[in-house]
């Protein structure tokens, strides 16, 4: 089973803004998100996991993780696919840095499952209410 990461989409106003930011950074290949330490479980993540983005205490989207590399100053780069995939909104507390997310706890991609016929905004409101 794939292992995923979660991270707060700090400074974004929503899905569309996050998609624009990633597209601007990923014009020439993958987006490199730098972090201080390489995740200890990086081998379980690379090539099959995703980085799930948290906005307003909800998981709203995911970026497939292509791999890991080195960045300036001895830091680690998490290499992300610039294409953002919208997911069914799911409540998630904000945190600093990144955290692991097991595959069975990850939300489904939007457009699949029970909420496939709902507009994204309505699905988000229902998730806020815990419905």
N, C-alpha and C positions, 0 to 999 in steps of 0.2 A: 504494500500500500504506500501511496505517496505521502510525504510529509510536507507541510506548507509552513509559511511564515505569515505573521500579521504585522502591520505597521500603520500608524496614523498618517493620513493624507493631510499633513499640516499645511495650512495656508491655502487650501483649495475651497472652492465654494460648492463643489458637487462633482458628479461623475463627468460631465462635459469639460469642466475646467481641468480636472485631473487628466483626462484623455489628451487635451491640448498640451499640457505641460510635458507629458511623456512623449508625445509626438515631436515636440520641439527639441527634446534632448536626444531622441532616437533617430534623427534624420539619416545618420550614417551608421547603421548597425544597431546593436543592442544599447539599452539605457544602462549606465553604470551607476548604481546606488551605492555610495560608499558608507562603510561602517567600521567601527574600531576593531572588531574581532570577527574572525571566520566562525560561522556557526559550527558547534561541535558535531552536529548531525548533518553536515553539509552533503555528505555522500548520499543520504536518503532523500535529499531535496533536489539536487542538480539534475536537470533534464526531465524531471517528472513532477516536481512540485510547483507551486505558485506563491506569489506574494499577494496576500489579500489586504486590501486597503480599507481602513476604518475612517468613516466620516460621520460626525455627529452620533457617535456611539453605535454605529451600524457597519457591518461589512457590506460594502457596496460594489466592489469590483475586484478583479484579480489580474495580475500580470504574470504570465508564465516565466519561471526562472530557468534561464538557459544554462547557467553555470556560475562559477565564482572565479575571480581573478585578483590580481594585486592592484592597489591604487597607491598614490603618492603618500609618502610619510609612513610606510609600513602598514597602511590600512588595507582593508579588504573591499573588493568591489563585488556586489551582487549584480550579475548581468541579467537584465530583464528584457523580454520581448516588448517592443514599443506598442504593440497592439493590446489594448485594454479590453477585458471581457467583463461585461456587467453580470453580476450575480443576484440571486434573490436576496433582498436585504435581510440581514440577521443581526440581532442585538449582540454587541461586543463592547466591553469597557475599553476606554482609551488607556494607553500605557506609553511609557518611554521606550525608544528603541524598537526592537522587533521581538516577537514571541513565536513559539512553535504552535502549529495548529494541526491536529491529527486529521487524516482524510475523512474519517466518519463524522467529524464535527464541522467540516467545511460546507458552506452553502452550495446549492446547485447553481449552474449557470442560468441566467435569466432567459426565459423562453422555453424552459423545460420544467416539467413537474406541474404541481397544482396551480402555481401562480402564472402560468404561461400566458393566459389571456388577459391578465391585469396590466394596466399601465404601470411603469416603473415607480412613478410618484405615489400612486395608491398602494402598491406593494410595500413601499417604504413606510408609509403611514401605518399600515396594518402591522408591520414588524415592530414599529415603535410602541404600539399598543399591546404587543405580545400575542397577536392573533394569527 
